[in-house]
Amino acid sequence: MPAPAVDNKLAKCTKRRFGYDASSPPARACSSPRPALCGRRRRTRPRRRLCRRALPRAQHKVFSALVPTELGGGGLRHSAMCAFLRQLAHYCPSTALALSMHQHLVAAAVYNHRNGGPGKKLLERVAADETVLISTGANDWMESNGTAERADGGFRVKARKPFGSGSPSGGILVTSAPFEDPKEGWQVLHFAIPFTANGVSLADDWKTLGMRATGSQSIILDDVFVPDGAIALRRPRGRFHQAWNVILTVAMPLIMSVYAGVAEAAAAIGMEQAKKRKGDPTVPYVLGELTNQLTIAQLAVDDMVRLADDLESATNLEMANAMLVRKTIVAEHVLETVEKALEAAGGAGFYRKIALERFLRDAHAAQFHPLSAKRQHRFTGRIALGLDPITDAA
């Protein structure tokens, strides 16, 4: 299956189809990710810091693209952003992934705002100055980490939050911390704070196998004051909450679209290199396998985008489960696609200049987004048995 024709589709999009003005700055940037954001050929040398030369160029109103027009944003549809990130990943997977983390927070705020929940102030802030939102929620999952202690007018939080993708360019941190309420027991507090707050710093620890240019350093919160007014949600610690139904439904299509782009780019390289080996009788078999693996990944991602329905879908446990099942399918088949592309390329694929090694390293990151395969199997199996997806606790 070919990759979505994003360059032409977004450049020629209409308000009727995408609800977005194709002549606006973000639409022009989204219509051609490579020249607008990357401005270079695919990198073949490893980089472990945030791709700063790409993300600042993304401030052609791309950060506010999903914000509704009535709040000052571009009004881009969720499905169009998924397509954009997928195409961008062909050129710079790290930039695409870091941007997807910001976009999923915006998408969640858009959904909440549309459905009478909080989110308007955050969306207006993003629209006003292209503020970059940074999330640590995936790694925190049900339990969260760190400590929160009561203080006058708020809480004092200490924590070390890994996987803060895009954090060197972050404006607002959206995170959480556990708090033992004297009456309600253990809770998780969700809040947003500026990166300029006293006690917020970044560790220089993003030294990884792949996705090296996402700038996903650990974020250190050292006795950071969080005012009561910044607490957006309190939920029981260790229990599944409706908020995760929203997050998984809007976030997974965006994030996994990036990995579909990685698989498509790797497959294209593998097929091009394989054409030089037409005399090898095994090559047609390998290309057939490659096409099958890529098609499975593409179908699963396409279905995630369809299910999200431009943020109009229901956000319930059934939907969250469906997204997690498809996430596992995508992660597994993206990796198999890139491995098969390497096999198709033959010995040439072992050379860094071909760029397959980078796509292979980056593809491995897919498995670490929630939920990992075994955790998803358990989550899905418990739902099938009529149990709580996380715990048996009352």
N, C-alpha and C positions, 0 to 999 in steps of 0.2 A: 504494500500500500504506500502511495506517495505521501510525503508530508503535506500538511495543509498549505495551500497557496496563500500564505499570510501576506506576502509583499503586495500582491495584486488585490487580494480581498479587502485588506484594511485600507489600502490606498483609495479604493473605489467604494468603500462602504457608505451607506446612506443612513440617515436617522431612522428610517423605517425599519431597516434590518438590524442595525446595531444600537440605535438610540444614541448616536454619537456623530458629531460634526467632523467629517473627514478633513476639513480644512484647518482644524484647530491644531495647535502645536503638538499635543500628545499623539494625535492620530497620525500626523506626519512622521513623528519619531517611530511610532508603532508600525507604520507601513513598511519601514525598511530598517530593521534593527541593526544590521551590520554597520552601515555608514553613519547612522544617527547616534548610536551608542558605543559601538566597539571601535569603529574607525581604523581597523587593522585586520591583518590576516589572523587566522587561528594561531594561538600561541602553542608552541611545542615545548618550550622550556618551562620547568616548574616555577610556580610563584606561590608564596605562602601568605602574602598580605592582600588586603582588600584591593580589588581592581579599581583604584580611585580614578583612573583616567576614563573609566566607563561610567561609573555611577554618577559623577557630577554631570556628565553629558545627558544622563537620563532625566535631568531636571528640565526637560522640555515639557513640563507639566505631566510627566509620566507618573510621578508619585501620587498625584491627585486625580489621575485619569478615572479611577473607579468611583470617586466621590460624586454624588448626584449634582446635576447642574444647578439646582436650586440652592445648594450649599456652597457653590463656587467652584465645583470640580468639573471634570470633563464628561461625566455620565457614561463612560465606557461600560459596556456590558461585561459581565463575568466571563462569558464564553470567549469574547474577543481578547480579553487579557490572557486567558489560558493559551490561546493561539499565538499571541505575541511572545509569551515566555517560551513556548515550545520552539518557535523559530529562533529566538535569541540564543537559546542553548546550543544551536548549531555552531555558533561562533564563540561564545564565552559562557560555558555552563555555570561557572561560579557567579558571574554577574546575574544571570537569569535566576539562580537559586536564591541569592541574597535578595533580589527584588521580589521574588515570590513570597518571601517571609514578610516583607512590608505589606504586600498586596493582600495577603490573607487576613491580616489584622484590619485593613481597610474594609475588605469584603464583609467580615464579621460585624463591623460597626455599621455598615450599610444595611445589612440584614436586620440588625437590632433596631436601627432607626426606623426602618420601614414598618416594623412590627411593634412599634410603641415602646421599645426599650431604649437604654442609654446608647449614646454613640454620636449624637449630633455635634457636641462640642469638639470631640476628637476629629471628626470629619472636617469641621470648619477650620480647625488648626492646620490640618494637612493641606487643605485647599488654599489657605492664606499664605503659607510660605514653603510649601513642598517639604514639610517636616517628615523625616524618615523615622518610621516606627520600627522598633526592635522587639522581638518576642523571645521569651525563654520558656513558653508554656509547654512545648512538646516534651522537653526533658523533665520538666516538673511533674507532668502527668497528674495522677490522682493525689499523690502525697505532698508534692512540693518539697523544697529543701530550705535550710536556713532556720532562722529564728525571728520571731516578731514579739516584742514586749510592749506592753502598754506604756504610754507616755502622755504628758499633758497635751490634749488636743489631737492625739494620733498614736502612732506606733514608731518604735525604733527597730529597724530591720538590719540583720546581719546575714549575709548569704554569699555564696559563690555560685554563679549561674553560668554553666558552660553552654556552648553552641549558640552564642549570641550573634547570629549571622548579620553582617553589615554593621556591627557595633561601632567601628571607627567613624562611621558617618551618621551615627544615630542621633536623633533629636529627642525622642521620647522612648522610654523603656516601659514595656507592658509585661509585667511579671507577677509573681505571687510569693507568699511566704506562709508557713504554718503558724498558727496561734492557738494556744490553749486557753479558751475562754472559761472563766471560773464557773459559769452556769451551763453553757452549751457544750463544753468539752472541746476536743480538737477540731479546729476549722482551718480552712485555707482562705487567706485574704488575697484578692486580686486587685491590683492597682496599677496606675500609670504615673511615672515620675520623669522629670527631665533629666537628661544626662549631665546637666550642669549642677544637679543637686549635690550638696556636700556629702562626701563619702562614696561617691560613685567613681569607679576607675576600671580600667581594662587590664587584664593580664596578657603577657606576651607568650601565649601558650598554644596558638593555632599552628601546630606542626604535624601535619596529617598525611594520610595516604592520598586523598583526593579532595576535590572542591577546595583547593588551597587558597584561592583568591576570593573566598566569600567573606574574609575578615571575621571569622566566627570565634573570636577570642572569648574567654570566660569574662563575665562581668562581675566585679566585686562590689558588694554593698557593705560598707563598713559603718555601722551605726547610722544608717540613713533614716532621716525623719520622713515618715509618710503621714500626712494629715488625714484626719477622719474623712474629709470630703473627697479624698482621692481613692477611697475604697469603693470599687465598682461592684464587687460581688463578695459575699461570704458563702462558703459551701462546706458541708461536712468533709473532713479529711478522709481520704481513702475510699470514698464512695463515688460512683458515677453520677454525674450531674447533667441536667439538660443543657448547660452551657457547652458541654463537649459535643452534643448533637449538632449544635450550630457550627462550632469550630471545625469539626471533622467534615461536615457537609460542604462548607465553603472553601476550606483550606486544601484538602487533598487533591481536588482537580487542578488547582494552581501549581502545587508543588510537583505532582507527578507529571504534569505537562512538560516540566523542565526535563525530566528523565526520558520522556518520549522523544524529545528533541535530541538528547544525547545519543539514544539508540539510533535514531534516523541518520544523524551525522556519521556515526561509526559505520552503519550499514552502507552508506554511500561510499565511504572510503574503501571498505572491504570489497564491494562490488567493482569499483574502479580498478583496484589492484588485481582482482581476480581475472579481469579481462586480459591481462598480460600473461595469464597462465591457462589459456584455452586448451592447450594441448594436454593438460593434466586431466585424466578421466574422472578424477574425484571432484573436480571443481563444480560441475553442475549439481551434484548431490549437496555439497556444502552450501551453495547459493540457494538451493531449495529450502534447506533447513533454516538458513539465515532469514529468508523471506517469511517463513512460517513464524519464527520467533518474534520478528519485528511486528508482524500483523497482529499477533495475540496482544502484544504490549499496546499497540495503537488502538485496537478495538476496546481494550479495557479503559484506557484513558478517555477515549471518545465517549464511552458510556458514563464515566464519572462526570464529564462536562454536561452530558445530557441530563443526568439525574439531578444535578445542581440547578438546572433550568434557570440560569441567569438570576439566581438567588430568589426564585419564586417557589421553590420546592418546599415540602414539609421538612422540618428538622426534628426528627424523632429517632428513637433507638434503631428502628428498622433501616432508616436512611444512613445513619452513622455506621451500622454494621455493613451495609452494602458498599459504602465507600472504603472501609477497611479491607474487605475481601478483595476488592478490585485493586487496592493499593498493593497488596501482597502479590497479586498476579502481575501487575506492572513491574514491580521491583525485581521479581524473579526473571521475567522475560526480557527486561531491559539488559540485565547482566548477561543472560544467555545470548542475546543478540550481539552484544559487543564482543563476547568471547568468540562467537561464530564469525564475526567480521574479521577478527584477528586470524582465525584459521583460514578464512577465504583469501586474505591478503598474502598468506604464506610468510616466508622469511622477511620480506620487506616490511611487514607489519611490526616487526620487532624493533625497527629503527624509530627513534623518537621523532624524527622529522616527518614521519607519516601522520603523526598525531593520534594514532589509535591508542597508544599507551596512556595518554592523558584521559581520553574518553573512558577507557577501561577503569582507571583509578576513580574517576568521577562517578561512574555507574555504581560502584560499590557503596556509595553513600546512601543510595535509595533504601537499602535495607534497614537503616538506622532511624528513619522517620517513624513515628508511631503509626501503627504498632508493628514491632518486629513480627516475623512470620509465626513463630510459636505462640507469641502472646495473642496475635490475631486469631489463630486457630482456637485457642482456649476461649477467647472473648466470644467468637461466633458459636462455638460448641455449647457454651453455657446458655446463650440466648436460645439456641435450638431446643435445649432442655427446659426452657421456661425459668431459668435462674437469672439472678442479677449477673450482669456481665463481668463484674469485678470481684465481688465478695459475697459470702454467705451471712455476713453480719446483719443483725436486725436493725 
